[in-house]
Amino acid sequence: MREIRVRRSIRSFSDRDVDDSLIDSLLRAGMNAPSAVNQQPWEFLVIREESDKKYIASMGPISGSAAVAPVDILMLSRTVDLQLPELVNLDMSMAAQNIMLEAVHLGLGTVFLTVVPYPERMKYIADRFKLPDTVAPFGVIALGYPSWDRLNHEVDRYEEDRIHWGAY
Ligand SMILES: Cc1cc2nc3c(=O)[nH]c(=O)nc-3n(C[C@H](O)[C@H](O)[C@H](O)COP(=O)(O)O)c2cc1C
């Protein structure tokens, strides 16, 4: 699939704004992800406010993309009413990848910014956005139209010696 081959982490964006209808498509893609026992632990906070984006950018040494992207999607995972809480971060990762591939499909670029599993980052984010105990911050997807020099482009990371057929 083209979107898988050309998706790159984009950390430099054009000034072009991202319409809410595109954000809607991204979140629909996220919510279509598989999850353990279909528990769908995700919620999303869409962030456009400059001061909020700058705050996220200061979360860690390689979080700066949050400030330069027109939109940050803060992915939240439910902490209650879960049948398999130990699998929540796997569920969330599936949703994140869906969002990032849908973004390529729509001509957008994304980069995933780590929050989980670092407690200090989780608290930093939860405090700012006054998150209730029923959700926990999972990660941030910074997104926008890639700047001209940072377009999604194809790489091939195929390595035959990583594959073991039938026995190791
Ligand atoms: C779990 C995970 C955490 C990541 N965290 C960050 C991050 O905090 N900041 C960042 O700039 N990129 C982050 N990335 C992006 C990776 O650096 C990037 O995917 C990797 O270098 C491969 O490059 P590509 O995405 O362009 O193929 C993260 C990616 C993953 C999957």
The ligand as a MOL file (V3000), in Angstrom:
LIG
                    3D

  0  0  0     0  0            999 V3000
M  V30 BEGIN CTAB
M  V30 COUNTS 31 33 0 0 0
M  V30 BEGIN ATOM
M  V30 1 C 6.6240 4.7330 19.8690 0
M  V30 2 C 7.2150 5.8900 19.0940 0
M  V30 3 C 7.6330 7.0140 19.7800 0
M  V30 4 C 8.1530 8.1100 19.0850 0
M  V30 5 N 8.4560 9.2480 19.7720 0
M  V30 6 C 8.9010 10.3310 19.0960 0
M  V30 7 C 9.1180 11.5660 19.7850 0
M  V30 8 O 8.8970 11.6950 20.9850 0
M  V30 9 N 9.5650 12.6230 19.0660 0
M  V30 10 C 9.7940 12.5410 17.7110 0
M  V30 11 O 10.1810 13.5530 17.1110 0
M  V30 12 N 9.5890 11.3720 17.0240 0
M  V30 13 C 9.1350 10.2790 17.6800 0
M  V30 14 N 8.8610 9.1070 17.0030 0
M  V30 15 C 9.1320 9.0240 15.5460 0
M  V30 16 C 10.3660 8.1560 15.2520 0
M  V30 17 O 11.5420 8.8790 15.5720 0
M  V30 18 C 10.3480 7.7540 13.7620 0
M  V30 19 O 9.1860 6.9890 13.5130 0
M  V30 20 C 11.5510 6.9220 13.3550 0
M  V30 21 O 12.7480 7.6780 13.4590 0
M  V30 22 C 11.4480 6.3780 11.9220 0
M  V30 23 O 11.2760 7.4310 10.9880 0
M  V30 24 P 9.9820 7.5290 10.0550 0
M  V30 25 O 8.7710 7.6420 10.9630 0
M  V30 26 O 10.2040 8.7670 9.2240 0
M  V30 27 O 9.8990 6.2800 9.2460 0
M  V30 28 C 8.3210 8.0330 17.6680 0
M  V30 29 C 7.8940 6.8950 17.0030 0
M  V30 30 C 7.3240 5.8510 17.6850 0
M  V30 31 C 6.8030 4.6610 16.9160 0
M  V30 END ATOM
M  V30 BEGIN BOND
M  V30 1 1 1 2
M  V30 2 1 2 3
M  V30 3 2 2 30
M  V30 4 2 3 4
M  V30 5 1 4 5
M  V30 6 1 4 28
M  V30 7 2 5 6
M  V30 8 1 6 7
M  V30 9 1 6 13
M  V30 10 2 7 8
M  V30 11 1 7 9
M  V30 12 1 9 10
M  V30 13 2 10 11
M  V30 14 1 10 12
M  V30 15 2 12 13
M  V30 16 1 13 14
M  V30 17 1 14 15
M  V30 18 1 14 28
M  V30 19 1 15 16
M  V30 20 1 16 17
M  V30 21 1 16 18
M  V30 22 1 18 19
M  V30 23 1 18 20
M  V30 24 1 20 21
M  V30 25 1 20 22
M  V30 26 1 22 23
M  V30 27 1 23 24
M  V30 28 2 24 25
M  V30 29 1 24 26
M  V30 30 1 24 27
M  V30 31 2 28 29
M  V30 32 1 29 30
M  V30 33 1 30 31
M  V30 END BOND
M  V30 END CTAB
M  END
